[in-house]
């Protein structure tokens, strides 16, 4: 599974960082960036995406098909 962050939508709430700190971090612009999506179970990636208040986290399967949101 792959994770991307739409930086135009990201508001820097950092819910994703709290849920999956090995996957997400805030950069110098206070926007989330993806580190290592394989470092957590897929369930945790979905939890982080679902808890993003601006729906900025996009999850894709291994073939690149968007599966969330």
N, C-alpha and C positions, 0 to 999 in steps of 0.2 A: 504494500500500500504506500502511496505517496501523499504528501501533504504540501500544500502551498498556502501562502498568505496573500490576499489581495490588499496591498498596501494602501490603496485608495479607501478601502472600507475600514481598515484597522484603526481603532481609536486608542490603542494602548492600555486597555483595561487590565491586561495581564492575567486574565482568568486562565488562559492556556498555559502560561508559565507556571502558575500555581498547581495546575493539574499534571502537567508533563514538562518539568524543567529540563529534562535531557533532550526534549524535542524542540521547545520554543524558548526564545529569549527576546528581550526588548533591546533594540539597537539604540544608537545615539539620537535617533529621531523619535524615540519612544514608540516604535512600531515593532510588531512581532516579526521575527525571522525564524526560519526552520533550520534546526541543527541536524538531528538524526532520528527520523521517524521510526526506524527499526529498533530503537532502544526501548520501546514500550509495546505492550500488547495492543492490538487493533482496537480493543474495547476502550483503552485509555485515549487513543487518538480520537475516537468518536465522542468520548466524553468532553475532551477539550474543544472540539469543533462545536458541539451542541451547547457549550457554555460560553461561546463567544457572543457577546451582546450585539455585535454588528455583522455576524455571519461572514467574517473575513477569512475563515479557514476553509479551504477547499480540499476535500479528500478525493483521491483517484485510486482506482484499482491498478494493478500492475500493467494493464494494457493502456492506461491513460484515460479510461472512461470515468467521468465524474460520478461519484457515488454519494457525495454530501457537499453542500446542501442540495 
